[in-house]
């Protein structure tokens, strides 16, 4: 097995990177291909909000006034 060495980038090298353009599932809220952690205080409505988000993405309907790109959804309600 080959070890991977961590090499920090210089600021000019970081600025020179060509990053891919983000594609959004929920406009300006949820980027495609992302892993998202949604957290908050207990009994704050997180589960209900995420269930609503999942349904909107699965059906391709708008969410909180934002456009949504339809797609598959995996909701993991882990406490």
C-alpha positions as CSV (number, residue, x, y, z in Angstrom):
1,X,0.0,0.0,0.0
2,X,1.4,3.4,-0.9
3,X,1.1,6.2,1.6
4,X,-0.4,9.5,0.5
5,X,1.6,12.5,1.6
6,X,-0.2,15.6,2.7
7,X,1.1,18.6,0.7
8,X,-0.5,22.0,1.6
9,X,-1.0,24.3,-1.3
10,X,0.5,27.8,-1.5
11,X,-2.0,30.6,-1.8
12,X,-1.1,31.3,-5.5
13,X,-1.4,27.6,-6.3
14,X,-4.8,27.5,-4.5
15,X,-6.0,30.5,-6.6
16,X,-4.8,28.8,-9.8
17,X,-7.0,25.8,-9.2
18,X,-9.8,25.3,-11.7
19,X,-12.7,24.1,-9.7
20,X,-15.8,22.6,-11.3
21,X,-18.9,24.6,-11.4
22,X,-21.4,23.5,-8.7
23,X,-24.6,21.9,-9.8
24,X,-27.4,22.5,-7.4
25,X,-30.1,20.0,-6.3
26,X,-31.8,22.8,-4.3
27,X,-30.7,26.2,-5.7
28,X,-27.9,27.8,-3.6
29,X,-28.7,25.4,-0.7
30,X,-27.8,21.8,-1.6
31,X,-25.1,21.0,-4.1
32,X,-25.1,17.9,-6.2
33,X,-22.9,15.1,-5.0
34,X,-22.6,16.5,-1.5
35,X,-22.9,14.9,1.9
36,X,-25.0,17.1,4.1
37,X,-25.3,17.2,7.8
38,X,-28.4,19.0,9.1
39,X,-28.3,19.7,12.8
40,X,-30.0,21.8,15.5
41,X,-31.6,21.8,18.9
42,X,-33.9,19.0,19.9
43,X,-37.6,19.4,18.9
44,X,-36.7,22.2,16.5
45,X,-38.4,20.6,13.5
46,X,-35.3,19.2,11.8
47,X,-36.9,15.9,10.9
48,X,-40.0,17.4,9.4
49,X,-38.0,19.9,7.4
50,X,-35.7,17.2,6.0
51,X,-38.7,15.0,5.2
52,X,-40.2,17.9,3.3
53,X,-37.0,18.5,1.5
54,X,-36.7,14.8,0.5
55,X,-40.2,14.8,-0.9
56,X,-39.6,18.0,-2.9
57,X,-36.4,16.6,-4.4
58,X,-38.0,13.2,-5.2
59,X,-41.0,15.0,-6.9
60,X,-39.0,17.9,-8.4
61,X,-41.1,20.5,-6.6
62,X,-39.8,23.8,-5.3
63,X,-38.6,24.0,-1.7
64,X,-38.9,27.2,0.4
65,X,-39.1,29.3,-2.7
66,X,-36.0,27.7,-4.3
67,X,-35.9,25.7,-7.5
68,X,-35.3,22.0,-7.1
69,X,-33.8,19.5,-9.5
70,X,-35.6,16.1,-9.2
71,X,-33.6,13.1,-8.3
72,X,-33.2,10.1,-6.0
73,X,-33.3,10.7,-2.3
74,X,-31.8,8.8,0.7
75,X,-33.0,10.1,4.0
76,X,-31.2,8.7,7.1
77,X,-32.8,9.8,10.3
78,X,-29.9,9.0,12.6
79,X,-30.0,10.5,16.1
